[in-house]
Amino acid sequence: MKGVSGTRRASSFLVLLALFLLSAFQQQPAKPVLATFGIGLGEKALAKAEWKFEQRASDLFRKNLSEGETYRVVPFSRTHPSVQRALAERTLPSELLLPPFTGMVGQEFKVVKLAKVMRADYAVSGTIDRLTVAGDGTKATAVVIFELYDVAKGKMAGTTGATFEASGENEATSVAKLIEEVATKGAAESKKLLDEYRAKASGGG
């Protein structure tokens, strides 16, 4: 009987422990969802197709944004379930899915309209205003503008711009280093700007 009683007590303890851990997990505040619209080329910026600049920069930008425990980063995609559902229900015009994502749609920011569909709390997009590579390919420069949005309030939370430079032995190396500079430093600055906005909005700044 002692063995049975001990087993029951152990089982009861494990059940209580499981319930406690589940309760503690459920009480943790959910991470704010940050939708990223990547880094796109502006009207004045030209890039060779073989560089795959937008794709590589956007992927690395998203990866760097995801570092840390503050935000749950979700990349915008036309294959996102909520976007697909909105398209099927015809509540989202398909032309809105084409970059660039800057500017307004009626009285609403294009990014905000799309981020609402994704149920994001905040959104960020980057636009390359100028992109140049020296004639010998040893130096690459980009002027990039990053825009942060408060989706719920439907307004811009902040904007920052910077000139990035990188040097390499040849064009491919210079461009690769430039992509890393833009994505890494751009993500860090964007998160800093958003953190400051949230702190100020909550009365902490």
N, C-alpha and C positions, 0 to 999 in steps of 0.2 A: 504493500500500500504506500510505503514511503516513496518508492520509485515513481509510482503513478502521480502522487501528490507533487513531487518535485518537478516532474515533467509538465504538469498543468501550470505550476507557478512560472516555470521558464517560458512556457507558451504565452501566458498572460503578459509577462514582462515584455516579450518581443512584440506582441500586439500593441501594447501601450507605447513602446518606443517607436514603432512604425507610425502610429497615429500622431505622436509628438513631432516627428520629423516631417510628416506630411503637412501638419498645421504650420510649422515654422516655414516650410517652403512656400506654402500658399500665401503667407503673410508678407513675403518679400515683395517689394514694389517691382513692377514690371519695367524692364528697360525701355526707354523711349526709342521708338523706331525712326531711324534716319534713312530716308530714301536717297540714293545717290544716282545722279543722272550722268555720271562720268565726266570726261573731259573731251569736249568737241572742238572742232576747228571753226573759227569765226569766218566771216565773209572774206576778210583780207589775208587769212592764213592759208598757205598752200603747203602740202606735204606729199612726197612721193608715195605711191601705193605700196611699194615694197617696205616702207618704214612701218606700216601698220600703226601709225602714231596714236590715233584715237583709241584703238582697241587695247594696245599695250599700256598706254597711260591710264586709261579708265580701269583696267583690271588691277593694276598696281595701286592706283588711288583707292579703290574699294578695299583692297587688302590692308592698306595702311590705316584706313578709317576704322576697320574692324578690330584693330589692335586695342586692347584694354577692355574694361568691363562696363563702360558707361552707356554705350549705345548698341542697339541691334541693327546692324547695317543691312539694308535690302536694296539690291541694284534694280533699277528700272529695266523692265523688259516687256516686250509685247506678249511674251509667253507667260507672264505672271498671271496666276489664276484669276485674280480680281480684274485685271485688265482684259483678259479673255472674256470673262463674264460680261463686263461692261460693253465690250464690242458686240457680243452676241445679242445683248439686250438693246443695242443701238443707243446707249446713253453716252457713248464716248466716240466722237468722230475719229475715224482712222487716220486722218491727216495730222492729228495732234501727236501721233506716235513718231513722227519724223523729226530728227534734229535739224536745226538747233532748238534747244528747249528754253531759250531765253525769250523775253518779251511777254506780251499780254494776249489773252484770249477774251475779248470783250472787256469786262471790268476785273478780270482775274488773271493772276500770273499763270502762265502755261504750266510751269513746274508745280505750282500749288494744286492746280486742277487734276493733274496726273497723280500727284502724291496722295491726294484725298482718296482716289480710287484704290490706291495701295494701302490705305489706312495708316499712313505714316504720320508721325508727330512733327518731324522736321525734314527738310530736304536740302540737298546741296548740288550745285552744278558748276562745272568749270568750263570756261571758254578761252581758247587760244586766240588772242587778238592779232598777234604777229609771230611768225616763225621763220627764222632765217638760218642758213648754213653757209659758212664761208666758202669761197671758191675752191679752196684746196681740201675742204671737208674737215678741217681740224678744229673748228669751233662752231657750236650751234647755240642759238639764242631763241628764247620764247617769252613773250609777254602774255601772262595768263591772268584772267579775272575769275575769282571764285565768289559765288553768291549763295548765301544761306537763307532759308525760308522757315517761318513759323507757319506750319500748314493749318493748324486750328484757327489761328487769327488771320490767316490769309494775307500775311504781309512779309516783307523782306526782314530778316533778322540781322543781316549785316552783309557787307561785301568787302573783299580785300583783293588787291592786285599786286603782282610782283614780276620782276624780270629775272629769268633764270638763264644761266649760262653753263655750258659744259664743253670740255675739250677732249679730243682723242686723236689717235693716230690716223684715223680716216673718217669718212662720213658716217659709216655704220656705227662705229664706236662712239663718235660724238653724239649722234642722235640717241643711242641707247642710254648714255650717261645723262643726257638732257631729260629723257623720259623719267628716269629714276629721280632726278632732282625735282621735276615738276610734281610728280605723284607723291613723293615722300614729304617734301616740305609743304606742298599744297594741302595734304591731308592734315598735317600737324597744325598748320595755321587755321584751317577750317574748323577743326575741333576746338582749338583755343578760342576762336571767335564765338562759336556756338556755346561753349561753356560759360563765357563771359556774359553772353546774352541771357542765358537761363538763370545765372546767378543774379543778374540785375532784375530780371522779371520776377524772381521770387523774393526780392527785397534784400538779397545778400550782397548787393554791390551798389 
